[in-house]
Amino acid sequence: MKSTSPSQPQQSLFTSEPDTNSLSTQSSAPGTIYCDGACSGNPGPGGWGTIVDQDGTRRELSGGRPSTTNNQMELQALIEGLKAVPAGTKVHIVTDSEYVAKGVTSWLKGWIRNGWKTASKQPVKNREQWQELYALLQARPHKIEWVRGHAGHAENERCDELARAAISRYASKNRNGAGV
């Protein structure tokens, strides 16, 4: 566990504007997406959990993969949350993943501009997921809030529980030889 100094912020808010040309003309009630990913081993069995709060309805979604990485599960959690809301919906995204928050707000446009290469000219890891995420974000006005993980944020803790439960399902299937 990292220690933090009192001067470090407990949360950050990032805003990223969508391409308004790709927004649908139909818009539904704004929503909030809470998302988290987890992995047992890195790589190893992984899971993601998402809570979508919209128009008085709360949906919990989860899933996983038998062999994946933590970053892939963090990305998948947000992808699945975004798929659960119609294009044109304003979304407030809450994540404990700096990788996702910084990727969306700081790195993504540069990667695209550089032909999916990082600043050090290396291929972007998890490119297919980033491309899918980018397309989903373009159709949804959004802001991203980073929260510290395992710090008592109720929805973040619940997403972690959903992700860890998904890991258990995949790890159990692998132990029993049932495949996935």
Biotite code that builds the C-alpha atoms (Angstrom):
import biotite.structure as struc

atoms = struc.array([
    struc.Atom([0.000, 0.000, 0.000], chain_id="A", res_id=1, res_name="MET", atom_name="CA", element="C"),
    struc.Atom([1.386, 3.405, -0.929], chain_id="A", res_id=2, res_name="LYS", atom_name="CA", element="C"),
    struc.Atom([1.634, 6.064, 1.707], chain_id="A", res_id=3, res_name="SER", atom_name="CA", element="C"),
    struc.Atom([0.410, 9.472, 0.683], chain_id="A", res_id=4, res_name="THR", atom_name="CA", element="C"),
    struc.Atom([1.352, 12.894, 1.865], chain_id="A", res_id=5, res_name="SER", atom_name="CA", element="C"),
    struc.Atom([-1.404, 15.263, 2.953], chain_id="A", res_id=6, res_name="PRO", atom_name="CA", element="C"),
    struc.Atom([-0.700, 17.455, -0.065], chain_id="A", res_id=7, res_name="SER", atom_name="CA", element="C"),
    struc.Atom([-1.690, 14.733, -2.547], chain_id="A", res_id=8, res_name="GLN", atom_name="CA", element="C"),
    struc.Atom([-5.240, 15.093, -3.886], chain_id="A", res_id=9, res_name="PRO", atom_name="CA", element="C"),
    struc.Atom([-7.717, 12.383, -2.974], chain_id="A", res_id=10, res_name="GLN", atom_name="CA", element="C"),
    struc.Atom([-9.476, 12.699, -6.304], chain_id="A", res_id=11, res_name="GLN", atom_name="CA", element="C"),
    struc.Atom([-8.958, 14.361, -9.627], chain_id="A", res_id=12, res_name="SER", atom_name="CA", element="C"),
    struc.Atom([-11.470, 15.399, -12.235], chain_id="A", res_id=13, res_name="LEU", atom_name="CA", element="C"),
    struc.Atom([-10.585, 15.140, -15.896], chain_id="A", res_id=14, res_name="PHE", atom_name="CA", element="C"),
    struc.Atom([-12.812, 16.264, -18.722], chain_id="A", res_id=15, res_name="THR", atom_name="CA", element="C"),
    struc.Atom([-12.572, 15.104, -22.283], chain_id="A", res_id=16, res_name="SER", atom_name="CA", element="C"),
    struc.Atom([-14.868, 16.520, -24.927], chain_id="A", res_id=17, res_name="GLU", atom_name="CA", element="C"),
    struc.Atom([-16.446, 14.148, -27.431], chain_id="A", res_id=18, res_name="PRO", atom_name="CA", element="C"),
    struc.Atom([-16.646, 14.634, -31.156], chain_id="A", res_id=19, res_name="ASP", atom_name="CA", element="C"),
    struc.Atom([-20.041, 16.343, -31.307], chain_id="A", res_id=20, res_name="THR", atom_name="CA", element="C"),
    struc.Atom([-20.429, 15.418, -34.980], chain_id="A", res_id=21, res_name="ASN", atom_name="CA", element="C"),
    struc.Atom([-20.803, 11.756, -34.001], chain_id="A", res_id=22, res_name="SER", atom_name="CA", element="C"),
    struc.Atom([-23.405, 12.283, -31.258], chain_id="A", res_id=23, res_name="LEU", atom_name="CA", element="C"),
    struc.Atom([-26.848, 10.913, -31.855], chain_id="A", res_id=24, res_name="SER", atom_name="CA", element="C"),
    struc.Atom([-29.728, 13.353, -31.840], chain_id="A", res_id=25, res_name="THR", atom_name="CA", element="C"),
    struc.Atom([-31.467, 11.307, -29.159], chain_id="A", res_id=26, res_name="GLN", atom_name="CA", element="C"),
    struc.Atom([-30.143, 11.830, -25.674], chain_id="A", res_id=27, res_name="SER", atom_name="CA", element="C"),
    struc.Atom([-31.177, 10.037, -22.526], chain_id="A", res_id=28, res_name="SER", atom_name="CA", element="C"),
    struc.Atom([-30.851, 11.029, -18.884], chain_id="A", res_id=29, res_name="ALA", atom_name="CA", element="C"),
    struc.Atom([-27.280, 11.621, -17.723], chain_id="A", res_id=30, res_name="PRO", atom_name="CA", element="C"),
    struc.Atom([-25.592, 8.681, -16.060], chain_id="A", res_id=31, res_name="GLY", atom_name="CA", element="C"),
    struc.Atom([-22.699, 7.761, -13.825], chain_id="A", res_id=32, res_name="THR", atom_name="CA", element="C"),
    struc.Atom([-20.416, 4.835, -14.566], chain_id="A", res_id=33, res_name="ILE", atom_name="CA", element="C"),
    struc.Atom([-18.283, 3.390, -11.778], chain_id="A", res_id=34, res_name="TYR", atom_name="CA", element="C"),
    struc.Atom([-15.718, 0.882, -12.976], chain_id="A", res_id=35, res_name="CYS", atom_name="CA", element="C"),
    struc.Atom([-12.871, -1.290, -11.730], chain_id="A", res_id=36, res_name="ASP", atom_name="CA", element="C"),
    struc.Atom([-10.761, -4.155, -12.958], chain_id="A", res_id=37, res_name="GLY", atom_name="CA", element="C"),
    struc.Atom([-8.665, -6.738, -11.150], chain_id="A", res_id=38, res_name="ALA", atom_name="CA", element="C"),
    struc.Atom([-6.362, -9.609, -11.941], chain_id="A", res_id=39, res_name="CYS", atom_name="CA", element="C"),
    struc.Atom([-5.020, -12.586, -9.974], chain_id="A", res_id=40, res_name="SER", atom_name="CA", element="C"),
    struc.Atom([-1.482, -12.626, -11.225], chain_id="A", res_id=41, res_name="GLY", atom_name="CA", element="C"),
    struc.Atom([-0.572, -10.243, -13.993], chain_id="A", res_id=42, res_name="ASN", atom_name="CA", element="C"),
    struc.Atom([-1.275, -11.910, -16.393], chain_id="A", res_id=43, res_name="PRO", atom_name="CA", element="C"),
    struc.Atom([-3.731, -14.325, -14.889], chain_id="A", res_id=44, res_name="GLY", atom_name="CA", element="C"),
    struc.Atom([-7.469, -14.778, -14.440], chain_id="A", res_id=45, res_name="PRO", atom_name="CA", element="C"),
    struc.Atom([-9.062, -11.336, -14.463], chain_id="A", res_id=46, res_name="GLY", atom_name="CA", element="C"),
    struc.Atom([-12.356, -9.674, -13.796], chain_id="A", res_id=47, res_name="GLY", atom_name="CA", element="C"),
    struc.Atom([-14.092, -6.352, -14.236], chain_id="A", res_id=48, res_name="TRP", atom_name="CA", element="C"),
    struc.Atom([-17.007, -4.752, -12.456], chain_id="A", res_id=49, res_name="GLY", atom_name="CA", element="C"),
    struc.Atom([-19.159, -1.815, -13.473], chain_id="A", res_id=50, res_name="THR", atom_name="CA", element="C"),
    struc.Atom([-22.061, 0.015, -11.903], chain_id="A", res_id=51, res_name="ILE", atom_name="CA", element="C"),
    struc.Atom([-24.238, 2.139, -14.173], chain_id="A", res_id=52, res_name="VAL", atom_name="CA", element="C"),
    struc.Atom([-26.516, 4.625, -12.395], chain_id="A", res_id=53, res_name="ASP", atom_name="CA", element="C"),
    struc.Atom([-28.962, 6.298, -14.753], chain_id="A", res_id=54, res_name="GLN", atom_name="CA", element="C"),
    struc.Atom([-32.422, 7.776, -14.409], chain_id="A", res_id=55, res_name="ASP", atom_name="CA", element="C"),
    struc.Atom([-33.018, 6.206, -10.992], chain_id="A", res_id=56, res_name="GLY", atom_name="CA", element="C"),
    struc.Atom([-31.890, 2.747, -12.098], chain_id="A", res_id=57, res_name="THR", atom_name="CA", element="C"),
    struc.Atom([-28.722, 1.034, -10.925], chain_id="A", res_id=58, res_name="ARG", atom_name="CA", element="C"),
    struc.Atom([-27.266, -1.835, -12.939], chain_id="A", res_id=59, res_name="ARG", atom_name="CA", element="C"),
    struc.Atom([-24.307, -3.954, -11.873], chain_id="A", res_id=60, res_name="GLU", atom_name="CA", element="C"),
    struc.Atom([-22.339, -5.676, -14.620], chain_id="A", res_id=61, res_name="LEU", atom_name="CA", element="C"),
    struc.Atom([-19.303, -7.942, -14.428], chain_id="A", res_id=62, res_name="SER", atom_name="CA", element="C"),
    struc.Atom([-17.261, -10.369, -16.433], chain_id="A", res_id=63, res_name="GLY", atom_name="CA", element="C"),
    struc.Atom([-13.739, -11.528, -16.971], chain_id="A", res_id=64, res_name="GLY", atom_name="CA", element="C"),
    struc.Atom([-11.217, -13.565, -18.885], chain_id="A", res_id=65, res_name="ARG", atom_name="CA", element="C"),
    struc.Atom([-9.180, -16.643, -18.021], chain_id="A", res_id=66, res_name="PRO", atom_name="CA", element="C"),
    struc.Atom([-5.875, -14.976, -18.911], chain_id="A", res_id=67, res_name="SER", atom_name="CA", element="C"),
    struc.Atom([-5.539, -11.202, -18.991], chain_id="A", res_id=68, res_name="THR", atom_name="CA", element="C"),
    struc.Atom([-3.880, -8.232, -17.307], chain_id="A", res_id=69, res_name="THR", atom_name="CA", element="C"),
    struc.Atom([-5.093, -5.739, -14.743], chain_id="A", res_id=70, res_name="ASN", atom_name="CA", element="C"),
    struc.Atom([-4.956, -2.876, -17.265], chain_id="A", res_id=71, res_name="ASN", atom_name="CA", element="C"),
    struc.Atom([-7.032, -4.851, -19.769], chain_id="A", res_id=72, res_name="GLN", atom_name="CA", element="C"),
    struc.Atom([-9.684, -5.444, -17.110], chain_id="A", res_id=73, res_name="MET", atom_name="CA", element="C"),
    struc.Atom([-9.688, -1.758, -16.106], chain_id="A", res_id=74, res_name="GLU", atom_name="CA", element="C"),
    struc.Atom([-10.310, -0.848, -19.757], chain_id="A", res_id=75, res_name="LEU", atom_name="CA", element="C"),
    struc.Atom([-12.967, -3.542, -20.211], chain_id="A", res_id=76, res_name="GLN", atom_name="CA", element="C"),
    struc.Atom([-14.873, -2.320, -17.158], chain_id="A", res_id=77, res_name="ALA", atom_name="CA", element="C"),
    struc.Atom([-15.257, 1.129, -18.710], chain_id="A", res_id=78, res_name="LEU", atom_name="CA", element="C"),
    struc.Atom([-15.997, -0.254, -22.176], chain_id="A", res_id=79, res_name="ILE", atom_name="CA", element="C"),
    struc.Atom([-18.839, -2.375, -20.807], chain_id="A", res_id=80, res_name="GLU", atom_name="CA", element="C"),
    struc.Atom([-20.209, 0.529, -18.772], chain_id="A", res_id=81, res_name="GLY", atom_name="CA", element="C"),
    struc.Atom([-20.255, 2.758, -21.845], chain_id="A", res_id=82, res_name="LEU", atom_name="CA", element="C"),
    struc.Atom([-21.949, 0.054, -23.925], chain_id="A", res_id=83, res_name="LYS", atom_name="CA", element="C"),
    struc.Atom([-24.723, 0.009, -21.319], chain_id="A", res_id=84, res_name="ALA", atom_name="CA", element="C"),
    struc.Atom([-25.726, 3.625, -22.008], chain_id="A", res_id=85, res_name="VAL", atom_name="CA", element="C"),
    struc.Atom([-27.043, 4.914, -25.341], chain_id="A", res_id=86, res_name="PRO", atom_name="CA", element="C"),
    struc.Atom([-24.959, 7.141, -27.583], chain_id="A", res_id=87, res_name="ALA", atom_name="CA", element="C"),
    struc.Atom([-25.566, 10.785, -26.768], chain_id="A", res_id=88, res_name="GLY", atom_name="CA", element="C"),
    struc.Atom([-25.830, 10.125, -23.023], chain_id="A", res_id=89, res_name="THR", atom_name="CA", element="C"),
    struc.Atom([-23.772, 12.417, -20.792], chain_id="A", res_id=90, res_name="LYS", atom_name="CA", element="C"),
    struc.Atom([-21.704, 10.253, -18.466], chain_id="A", res_id=91, res_name="VAL", atom_name="CA", element="C"),
    struc.Atom([-19.693, 10.905, -15.358], chain_id="A", res_id=92, res_name="HIS", atom_name="CA", element="C"),
    struc.Atom([-17.061, 8.165, -15.157], chain_id="A", res_id=93, res_name="ILE", atom_name="CA", element="C"),
    struc.Atom([-15.538, 7.253, -11.796], chain_id="A", res_id=94, res_name="VAL", atom_name="CA", element="C"),
    struc.Atom([-12.434, 5.048, -11.807], chain_id="A", res_id=95, res_name="THR", atom_name="CA", element="C"),
    struc.Atom([-9.538, 4.248, -9.512], chain_id="A", res_id=96, res_name="ASP", atom_name="CA", element="C"),
    struc.Atom([-7.326, 3.525, -12.519], chain_id="A", res_id=97, res_name="SER", atom_name="CA", element="C"),
    struc.Atom([-4.828, 6.262, -13.319], chain_id="A", res_id=98, res_name="GLU", atom_name="CA", element="C"),
    struc.Atom([-4.029, 4.262, -16.470], chain_id="A", res_id=99, res_name="TYR", atom_name="CA", element="C"),
    struc.Atom([-7.605, 4.704, -17.713], chain_id="A", res_id=100, res_name="VAL", atom_name="CA", element="C"),
    struc.Atom([-8.041, 8.301, -16.488], chain_id="A", res_id=101, res_name="ALA", atom_name="CA", element="C"),
    struc.Atom([-4.741, 9.544, -17.911], chain_id="A", res_id=102, res_name="LYS", atom_name="CA", element="C"),
    struc.Atom([-5.140, 7.460, -21.047], chain_id="A", res_id=103, res_name="GLY", atom_name="CA", element="C"),
    struc.Atom([-8.490, 9.040, -21.871], chain_id="A", res_id=104, res_name="VAL", atom_name="CA", element="C"),
    struc.Atom([-7.588, 12.600, -20.904], chain_id="A", res_id=105, res_name="THR", atom_name="CA", element="C"),
    struc.Atom([-3.892, 12.899, -21.749], chain_id="A", res_id=106, res_name="SER", atom_name="CA", element="C"),
    struc.Atom([-2.484, 10.125, -23.897], chain_id="A", res_id=107, res_name="TRP", atom_name="CA", element="C"),
    struc.Atom([-5.204, 8.985, -26.321], chain_id="A", res_id=108, res_name="LEU", atom_name="CA", element="C"),
    struc.Atom([-5.170, 11.920, -28.739], chain_id="A", res_id=109, res_name="LYS", atom_name="CA", element="C"),
    struc.Atom([-1.373, 11.764, -28.992], chain_id="A", res_id=110, res_name="GLY", atom_name="CA", element="C"),
    struc.Atom([-1.430, 8.028, -29.639], chain_id="A", res_id=111, res_name="TRP", atom_name="CA", element="C"),
    struc.Atom([-3.911, 8.524, -32.456], chain_id="A", res_id=112, res_name="ILE", atom_name="CA", element="C"),
    struc.Atom([-1.921, 11.427, -33.897], chain_id="A", res_id=113, res_name="ARG", atom_name="CA", element="C"),
    struc.Atom([1.257, 9.282, -33.743], chain_id="A", res_id=114, res_name="ASN", atom_name="CA", element="C"),
    struc.Atom([-0.312, 6.266, -35.487], chain_id="A", res_id=115, res_name="GLY", atom_name="CA", element="C"),
    struc.Atom([-0.904, 4.358, -32.229], chain_id="A", res_id=116, res_name="TRP", atom_name="CA", element="C"),
    struc.Atom([2.647, 4.831, -31.037], chain_id="A", res_id=117, res_name="LYS", atom_name="CA", element="C"),
    struc.Atom([3.674, 6.139, -27.634], chain_id="A", res_id=118, res_name="THR", atom_name="CA", element="C"),
    struc.Atom([5.882, 9.191, -27.164], chain_id="A", res_id=119, res_name="ALA", atom_name="CA", element="C"),
    struc.Atom([8.843, 6.774, -27.157], chain_id="A", res_id=120, res_name="SER", atom_name="CA", element="C"),
    struc.Atom([7.679, 5.412, -30.555], chain_id="A", res_id=121, res_name="LYS", atom_name="CA", element="C"),
    struc.Atom([6.578, 2.055, -29.095], chain_id="A", res_id=122, res_name="GLN", atom_name="CA", element="C"),
    struc.Atom([3.263, 0.443, -30.067], chain_id="A", res_id=123, res_name="PRO", atom_name="CA", element="C"),
    struc.Atom([0.441, 1.293, -27.658], chain_id="A", res_id=124, res_name="VAL", atom_name="CA", element="C"),
    struc.Atom([-0.373, -1.661, -25.416], chain_id="A", res_id=125, res_name="LYS", atom_name="CA", element="C"),
    struc.Atom([-3.995, -2.817, -25.476], chain_id="A", res_id=126, res_name="ASN", atom_name="CA", element="C"),
    struc.Atom([-4.570, -0.886, -28.701], chain_id="A", res_id=127, res_name="ARG", atom_name="CA", element="C"),
    struc.Atom([-7.759, -2.727, -29.693], chain_id="A", res_id=128, res_name="GLU", atom_name="CA", element="C"),
    struc.Atom([-9.401, -1.928, -26.372], chain_id="A", res_id=129, res_name="GLN", atom_name="CA", element="C"),
    struc.Atom([-8.260, 1.710, -26.525], chain_id="A", res_id=130, res_name="TRP", atom_name="CA", element="C"),
    struc.Atom([-9.715, 1.993, -30.036], chain_id="A", res_id=131, res_name="GLN", atom_name="CA", element="C"),
    struc.Atom([-13.043, 0.549, -28.899], chain_id="A", res_id=132, res_name="GLU", atom_name="CA", element="C"),
    struc.Atom([-13.056, 2.828, -25.861], chain_id="A", res_id=133, res_name="LEU", atom_name="CA", element="C"),
    struc.Atom([-12.267, 5.871, -28.000], chain_id="A", res_id=134, res_name="TYR", atom_name="CA", element="C"),
    struc.Atom([-15.180, 5.125, -30.340], chain_id="A", res_id=135, res_name="ALA", atom_name="CA", element="C"),
    struc.Atom([-17.583, 4.731, -27.409], chain_id="A", res_id=136, res_name="LEU", atom_name="CA", element="C"),
    struc.Atom([-16.383, 7.946, -25.765], chain_id="A", res_id=137, res_name="LEU", atom_name="CA", element="C"),
    struc.Atom([-16.773, 9.921, -28.992], chain_id="A", res_id=138, res_name="GLN", atom_name="CA", element="C"),
    struc.Atom([-20.490, 9.253, -28.880], chain_id="A", res_id=139, res_name="ALA", atom_name="CA", element="C"),
    struc.Atom([-20.948, 10.239, -25.221], chain_id="A", res_id=140, res_name="ARG", atom_name="CA", element="C"),
    struc.Atom([-20.128, 13.593, -23.597], chain_id="A", res_id=141, res_name="PRO", atom_name="CA", element="C"),
    struc.Atom([-18.085, 12.613, -20.576], chain_id="A", res_id=142, res_name="HIS", atom_name="CA", element="C"),
    struc.Atom([-15.996, 13.612, -17.640], chain_id="A", res_id=143, res_name="LYS", atom_name="CA", element="C"),
    struc.Atom([-13.685, 11.335, -15.697], chain_id="A", res_id=144, res_name="ILE", atom_name="CA", element="C"),
    struc.Atom([-13.124, 11.415, -11.979], chain_id="A", res_id=145, res_name="GLU", atom_name="CA", element="C"),
    struc.Atom([-10.199, 9.521, -10.486], chain_id="A", res_id=146, res_name="TRP", atom_name="CA", element="C"),
    struc.Atom([-10.668, 8.234, -6.944], chain_id="A", res_id=147, res_name="VAL", atom_name="CA", element="C"),
    struc.Atom([-8.144, 6.497, -4.743], chain_id="A", res_id=148, res_name="ARG", atom_name="CA", element="C"),
    struc.Atom([-8.780, 2.744, -4.736], chain_id="A", res_id=149, res_name="GLY", atom_name="CA", element="C"),
    struc.Atom([-9.547, 0.885, -1.522], chain_id="A", res_id=150, res_name="HIS", atom_name="CA", element="C"),
    struc.Atom([-10.209, 4.160, 0.280], chain_id="A", res_id=151, res_name="ALA", atom_name="CA", element="C"),
    struc.Atom([-13.836, 3.630, 1.264], chain_id="A", res_id=152, res_name="GLY", atom_name="CA", element="C"),
    struc.Atom([-15.615, 4.918, -1.868], chain_id="A", res_id=153, res_name="HIS", atom_name="CA", element="C"),
    struc.Atom([-18.748, 2.728, -1.733], chain_id="A", res_id=154, res_name="ALA", atom_name="CA", element="C"),
    struc.Atom([-19.301, 2.246, -5.475], chain_id="A", res_id=155, res_name="GLU", atom_name="CA", element="C"),
    struc.Atom([-15.597, 1.744, -6.176], chain_id="A", res_id=156, res_name="ASN", atom_name="CA", element="C"),
    struc.Atom([-15.463, -0.895, -3.443], chain_id="A", res_id=157, res_name="GLU", atom_name="CA", element="C"),
    struc.Atom([-18.541, -2.602, -4.929], chain_id="A", res_id=158, res_name="ARG", atom_name="CA", element="C"),
    struc.Atom([-16.980, -2.623, -8.409], chain_id="A", res_id=159, res_name="CYS", atom_name="CA", element="C"),
    struc.Atom([-13.873, -4.215, -6.903], chain_id="A", res_id=160, res_name="ASP", atom_name="CA", element="C"),
    struc.Atom([-16.091, -6.894, -5.304], chain_id="A", res_id=161, res_name="GLU", atom_name="CA", element="C"),
    struc.Atom([-17.762, -7.568, -8.665], chain_id="A", res_id=162, res_name="LEU", atom_name="CA", element="C"),
    struc.Atom([-14.376, -7.822, -10.407], chain_id="A", res_id=163, res_name="ALA", atom_name="CA", element="C"),
    struc.Atom([-12.952, -10.160, -7.758], chain_id="A", res_id=164, res_name="ARG", atom_name="CA", element="C"),
    struc.Atom([-16.051, -12.364, -7.902], chain_id="A", res_id=165, res_name="ALA", atom_name="CA", element="C"),
    struc.Atom([-15.545, -12.659, -11.668], chain_id="A", res_id=166, res_name="ALA", atom_name="CA", element="C"),
    struc.Atom([-11.917, -13.684, -11.098], chain_id="A", res_id=167, res_name="ILE", atom_name="CA", element="C"),
    struc.Atom([-13.125, -16.416, -8.758], chain_id="A", res_id=168, res_name="SER", atom_name="CA", element="C"),
    struc.Atom([-15.474, -17.748, -11.427], chain_id="A", res_id=169, res_name="ARG", atom_name="CA", element="C"),
    struc.Atom([-12.674, -17.905, -14.022], chain_id="A", res_id=170, res_name="TYR", atom_name="CA", element="C"),
    struc.Atom([-10.065, -19.286, -11.619], chain_id="A", res_id=171, res_name="ALA", atom_name="CA", element="C"),
    struc.Atom([-12.558, -21.960, -10.516], chain_id="A", res_id=172, res_name="SER", atom_name="CA", element="C"),
    struc.Atom([-13.293, -22.960, -14.119], chain_id="A", res_id=173, res_name="LYS", atom_name="CA", element="C"),
    struc.Atom([-9.554, -23.208, -14.826], chain_id="A", res_id=174, res_name="ASN", atom_name="CA", element="C"),
    struc.Atom([-8.939, -25.390, -11.722], chain_id="A", res_id=175, res_name="ARG", atom_name="CA", element="C"),
    struc.Atom([-11.798, -27.700, -12.639], chain_id="A", res_id=176, res_name="ASN", atom_name="CA", element="C"),
    struc.Atom([-10.607, -28.042, -16.218], chain_id="A", res_id=177, res_name="GLY", atom_name="CA", element="C"),
    struc.Atom([-13.946, -26.812, -17.522], chain_id="A", res_id=178, res_name="ALA", atom_name="CA", element="C"),
    struc.Atom([-12.427, -24.169, -19.735], chain_id="A", res_id=179, res_name="GLY", atom_name="CA", element="C"),
    struc.Atom([-14.110, -20.902, -20.375], chain_id="A", res_id=180, res_name="VAL", atom_name="CA", element="C"),
])
